[in-house]
Amino acid sequence: MSTRFSPPAMALFGTSADPPTIGHQAILAGLGQRYPMVATWASDNPLKRHGAPLAVRRQLLQVVVDGLKARMPLAHRLELRQDFSSRRALDSIRAARACFPTARLLFVVGVDLLPQIPNWYKASELLRCCCLAVVPRNNGPGQEQAMAQLQAVGARLEALPLHIPPVASSQIRQRPDPALVPKELLPLLASHGLYGFTAHDVQPHAAQQ
C-alpha cells in the first residue's frame, strides 16, 4: 500500500510595506494560521513612488513580523525573507523555489491585482510556477469575474477566507492615523519622522493599550 506524498505549502507574501498597516498584519496572521510556512518581504513596486527607501520598509516589516512571532500561536511558521525581494514577482517565486524545491508555492495577491497579472513579466510562466492565493477586498465588484478570467488561461487560484481591515498604505501616506498601523511600529515611525508620524501620535495610542 503506497502513501501519497503531499508537499508542504508555502505562502509567499511580498509587499511594498509603504508603510505596513493593520491590514498587512492581519494578512500575515491569517496566513500563519493557514499554512505551515509563510515568507514575506518588502519590495519595490515599479508602478509606484515609495514614501521611504526599501531598507527602511524592510525594517518596518521586520518589526511587524517580530510582533506577531512574540504573541501568536504557530508564529514560528512566519519568516521575513528579504532575499526573495524583487521588482518582478517571477524572480521572487524562483528565489523561493531555489530555497524550497519541494514546497507547494502559493503567491499571495490582493484581488484588485488580478486584472493586472496577465501583463506582468512572463505571466504565463509565473502562473505555471505557483498557485495564486487571493486576498479578498470586501467582496468588491468584479472579484469573481477577475478570478474566472485567470482560471480560463490556466491559473490555479485559492481564495483565502480572511477578514482584512479595509485600510490601504496610501491612506496613511496621505493622512497619518495611528489606528491604522500596528502599534509596534509607532515608536519607530515617530522617532524617524516617517510618513508624518510624531511623538504626539505615540502617547495617546499607548495610553489606550
Secondary structure as GFF3:
##gff-version 3
##sequence-region A 1 209
A	DSSP	beta_strand	9	15	.	.	.	ID=ss1
A	DSSP	alpha_helix	22	34	.	.	.	ID=ss2
A	DSSP	beta_strand	37	42	.	.	.	ID=ss3
A	DSSP	alpha_helix	54	71	.	.	.	ID=ss4
A	DSSP	three_ten_helix	75	77	.	.	.	ID=ss5
A	DSSP	beta_strand	78	80	.	.	.	ID=ss6
A	DSSP	three_ten_helix	82	84	.	.	.	ID=ss7
A	DSSP	alpha_helix	89	99	.	.	.	ID=ss8
A	DSSP	beta_strand	104	110	.	.	.	ID=ss9
A	DSSP	three_ten_helix	111	119	.	.	.	ID=ss10
A	DSSP	alpha_helix	123	129	.	.	.	ID=ss11
A	DSSP	beta_strand	131	135	.	.	.	ID=ss12
A	DSSP	alpha_helix	143	152	.	.	.	ID=ss13
A	DSSP	beta_strand	157	159	.	.	.	ID=ss14
A	DSSP	alpha_helix	169	174	.	.	.	ID=ss15
A	DSSP	three_ten_helix	178	180	.	.	.	ID=ss16
A	DSSP	three_ten_helix	183	185	.	.	.	ID=ss17
A	DSSP	alpha_helix	186	191	.	.	.	ID=ss18
A	DSSP	three_ten_helix	194	196	.	.	.	ID=ss19
A	DSSP	alpha_helix	199	208	.	.	.	ID=ss20
###
